[in-house]
Amino acid sequence: MKIESTTVTFDADDVAAESAFWAAVFGGEIVRYGEYCEITAPDGSRPVGVQHAPGLTPLDWPSESVRAHLDVVVDDIATAHQEVLDLGAVLLQRTPGGEPFNVYRSPAGHPFCLCWTP
């Protein structure tokens, strides 16, 4: 089997808002396929997709378990932190136990981490 690419796909009630958020995070473009959108990053990769899930409500983390999440490694946590907040993310947990990551929630309620090298 030859894998040509991989994409993590998030469910969202508001596909447009969630797609715009991830496109801004990755500095990419939104490619629409009906009710499914894919983000194309400047390097040509397709890191994130968003599919329509009517009535989806945000996960109540940490009381509800997350089965998967996205780790986004950044070179400047202060700048990246402010950028994702400005884009509509919510900070859920700052550097737990001094670990090099913060936990956020996207506009549709999906937890993700901004990680950095200490």
Secondary structure per residue as TSV (DSSP state, phi and psi in degrees):
chain	resnum	aa	ss	phi	psi
A	1	M	-	360.0	132.2
A	2	K	-	-112.3	116.1
A	3	I	-	-90.2	124.2
A	4	E	-	-88.8	-31.3
A	5	S	-	-167.1	166.9
A	6	T	-	-133.5	149.4
A	7	T	-	-139.6	131.9
A	8	V	E	-87.9	126.6
A	9	T	E	-110.6	128.5
A	10	F	E	-104.1	143.1
A	11	D	E	-83.9	148.1
A	12	A	E	-157.9	142.2
A	13	D	S	-72.5	-40.2
A	14	D	S	-107.5	89.1
A	15	V	H	-60.9	-39.8
A	16	A	H	-62.1	-46.3
A	17	A	H	-66.9	-44.2
A	18	E	H	-66.8	-39.9
A	19	S	H	-65.3	-42.1
A	20	A	H	-62.2	-39.5
A	21	F	H	-60.0	-53.6
A	22	W	H	-68.0	-33.9
A	23	A	H	-62.1	-41.6
A	24	A	H	-68.1	-41.2
A	25	V	H	-59.4	-45.5
A	26	F	H	-88.6	-2.9
A	27	G	T	63.8	32.4
A	28	G	-	-112.8	-169.5
A	29	E	E	-115.0	151.1
A	30	I	E	-93.3	128.2
A	31	V	E	-113.5	121.4
A	32	R	E	-98.3	136.9
A	33	Y	E	-131.3	79.8
A	34	G	T	67.4	-122.3
A	35	E	T	-90.8	8.4
A	36	Y	E	-114.1	136.4
A	37	C	E	-124.2	147.0
A	38	E	E	-125.9	141.7
A	39	I	E	-97.5	125.0
A	40	T	E	-103.1	117.3
A	41	A	-	-78.2	163.2
A	42	P	T	-56.7	-27.2
A	43	D	T	-83.7	2.3
A	44	G	S	92.7	-10.1
A	45	S	-	-72.5	163.2
A	46	R	-	-123.3	78.5
A	47	P	-	-71.4	-28.1
A	48	V	E	-139.4	139.7
A	49	G	E	-123.0	159.2
A	50	V	E	-135.6	125.9
A	51	Q	E	-118.7	149.6
A	52	H	E	-70.6	128.8
A	53	A	-	-135.6	89.2
A	54	P	T	-55.2	133.8
A	55	G	T	77.6	5.7
A	56	L	-	-61.8	131.5
A	57	T	-	-110.4	151.0
A	58	P	-	-59.9	143.7
A	59	L	-	-66.6	140.9
A	60	D	-	-95.7	74.1
A	61	W	T	-81.7	137.8
A	62	P	T	-96.0	2.2
A	63	S	T	-69.6	-23.9
A	64	E	S	-107.3	134.1
A	65	S	-	-69.5	144.6
A	66	V	-	-105.3	130.1
A	67	R	S	-89.2	-23.3
A	68	A	-	-157.4	150.9
A	69	H	-	-152.6	166.7
A	70	L	E	-99.6	131.8
A	71	D	E	-103.8	123.3
A	72	V	E	-113.0	112.5
A	73	V	E	-86.2	127.7
A	74	V	-	-122.0	158.4
A	75	D	S	-90.5	-19.6
A	76	D	-	-139.8	98.3
A	77	I	H	-65.5	-36.7
A	78	A	H	-61.9	-45.8
A	79	T	H	-67.7	-47.6
A	80	A	H	-62.0	-40.6
A	81	H	H	-56.6	-50.9
A	82	Q	H	-66.2	-38.5
A	83	E	H	-61.8	-46.5
A	84	V	H	-68.7	-33.8
A	85	L	H	-64.5	-43.2
A	86	D	H	-62.6	-28.1
A	87	L	T	-82.7	-7.0
A	88	G	T	114.1	2.7
A	89	A	-	-72.1	158.8
A	90	V	E	-119.6	130.4
A	91	L	E	-73.8	123.8
A	92	L	E	-99.4	-36.1
A	93	Q	E	-157.3	128.8
A	94	R	S	-97.3	132.4
A	95	T	S	23.2	71.7
A	96	P	G	-61.6	122.0
A	97	G	G	63.3	24.0
A	98	G	G	78.1	5.7
A	99	E	-	-66.9	153.7
A	100	P	S	-84.7	57.6
A	101	F	E	-159.3	151.2
A	102	N	E	-116.3	149.9
A	103	V	E	-107.4	132.7
A	104	Y	E	-129.6	170.3
A	105	R	E	-125.0	132.4
A	106	S	-	-72.7	170.7
A	107	P	T	-55.2	-32.5
A	108	A	T	-85.4	-2.6
A	109	G	S	100.0	12.9
A	110	H	-	-88.1	122.8
A	111	P	E	-66.8	143.0
A	112	F	E	-150.8	162.3
A	113	C	E	-118.6	141.3
A	114	L	E	-99.0	123.9
A	115	C	E	-118.2	154.6
A	116	W	-	-149.4	161.7
A	117	T	-	-86.5	123.5
A	118	P	-	-68.3	360.0
